[in-house]
Amino acid sequence: MYKKIISIVVVIGLVFTGGYFTAKMLVPDSSQVSNEPRYATKEVTRGDIKQGVNITGQLNGNWGGSISAPKPEGITDANGMSISVTYKVEELFVDTNQMIKKGDNLVRLSAENLGEILDELTQSIQDKQSSISEKTIALGKIINKDITDISQVNPNEGIVITAPIRGRISEMSITEGDMLESGFLATIVDDSVVKIPFKVNQHEFESLKEGEEVQMQISRIIKGNTVEDDKEVPLFNGFITGKITLLNENAVPSSDMIYYVHNGMIEAANPGLVQPGMKALIYKQENGTPLYSLYFTSIVSSYLNEKKVYYTGSLDTTVIATEVLVSENEFVEEGQTLIRIAGNDVTESIQNKIEDIRKIKDEIEQIYKKIDKVSELTTKMMVTAPSDGMVSYVMYREGDTLVASDSSDQWSLQLLDMYNTNEMYIYTTVSDLDVLYIRQDAPVIVTVDALPGEVFDGVVTHLNQYTDRDGKTVYNVQIKVEGREGLRPGMNTNCFVDSGESLDTLLVPIEAVFEENGKQKVEVLTEGNEVEIVEIEVGLMNDMFVEVLSGLEEGQLVVTGSTKDLMPSQSVPENDAILPINNQ
């Protein structure tokens, strides 16, 4: 019990002793306390001030859009039906969050059925060209003219039948007003030269050769009542000269199977009376003089050139011979018009057939355009980056397929998404005090924690406010940053929003300014160490200085602190610094 009492007394003594010394330290000695207030001052100076606010936020990529497989625009089959193209992802060069540059390879595609489409279109062109050829030939037959293109046809000329050779018309089967039908129209012969087949025995063959001239006597047969009464009468006195144009060296049996003979052909200029069916006695000759006749008599078979004129066309209207310009036994030149068929019906029918051919040619041109589009599409199988940026999402993997057609929308062809890192954004919020320093389109200096020493330009693009669930007003700020290599979404940034600057202006420390009755004021220390309250007009301000537009002059002293603001336990030393110290 005794020990407990002594312990209590000791504790009480310690408490009183500590309290005494504490009071001694807090209450200054009268010798250390200044009798008059002392002031800390700063001169009104002239300088530059920049106003703004510092905010932080994360970089966000500007959505650069989706990159899609090429759309097969205008690719249809020969009948104009839409064709689907099946793409296969053969090779993938990028992945999510990978940085890319303009022109970089992203995805290599293949489209196996493009070859089939090209083959089908090419075959369609061949079929249509065959159809044009057939229709052109048919049109040529209609107008009775060899043509290779419709540009050679004048529908207004109608149908013109011309002489295929120079010669005499031996037959004519049509007159004006007759209906023109496919079939025989006329025969034209060139009777200036006759052809005479002949044969010789083996002995005669040895004395003759091709190119050799012979002499011939031509006779005609005058028919009697019976064959025995027929008379052979020379066509004229004398001989005509012919030339052996063919002499076969191979012997064949004669018609009576008694001899072996060699067959040949003789051509001779017609003095004007020789006709097919007349007899010819052939003589071996020397220098134009007949020596002896050959064993076999020959018959004039034909003229050298003989052409029959046919009409092989077929129009979808009645065709009437409107003009027949020649008659039998008339001599005509090659190309001379024999028959002309004209009229509105004929002209219209020919024009319709020309239009049919022209329509097919137009269809071929359209198919060629489709082929060009398919060929162009094959060059787009390597999908490249349209701009610098970062891949945000990849839709497919290697081996995947997608189907595209002319009607496909952008989203169905989407291969990947990307951010455009040339423009990036910072979305952040500021307080109701800081928002006073932020305005639309204000310039922003941006630094990035991950890229020390680098500075990026920005601008305030959007500023708005809303009230949250707690009723607190929130101010949203959007800043656009001009991106370049190195910037990536998600990086932390520090932004100084520049709200203005003044150059060579009056400045006072911000701690010297106070507000009274809604007016900005400062305390000015006069020469008599008196303090005078002065109302000022302020301009820009930052965390260190305030711009003074009026109320002060350069060199004046403004009060930034005084001993009046000190606690009783604080004092001002003789060095005049308003940094309170405790009595020691």
Secondary structure, DSSP 8 states (H G I E B T S, - for coil): -HHHHHHHHHHHHHHHHHHHHHHHHHS--TTTS-SS--EEEEE-EEEEEEEEEEEEEEEEEEEEEEEE----TT-B-TTS-B--EEEEEEEE---TT-EE-TT-EEEEEE-THHHHHHHHHHHHHHHHHHHHHHHHHHHHHHHTS--SSGGG--GGG-EEEE-SSSEEEEEE---TT-B--SEEEEEEEEEEEEEEEEEEEHHHHTT--TT-EEEEEEEEEE--SSGGG-EEEESSSS-EEEEEEEE-SS-EE-TTSS-EEEEEEEEEE--S---TT-EEEEEEEETTEEEEE-SS-EE--EEEEEEEEEE----SS--B--EE---TT-EE-TT-EEEEE-SHHHHHHHHHHHHHHHHHHHHHHHHHHHHHHHHHHHTT-EEE-SSSEEEEEE---TT-EEEE-TT--TGGGEEEEEEEEEEEEEEEEE-TTGGGG--TT-EEEEEETTSTT-EEEEEEEEEEEEE-TTS-EEEEEEEEEE--TT--TT-EEEEEEEEEEEEEEEEEEGGGEEEETTEEEEEEE-TTS-EEEEE-EEEEE-SSEEEEEES--TT-EEEEEEGGGS-TTEE--TT-----EE--
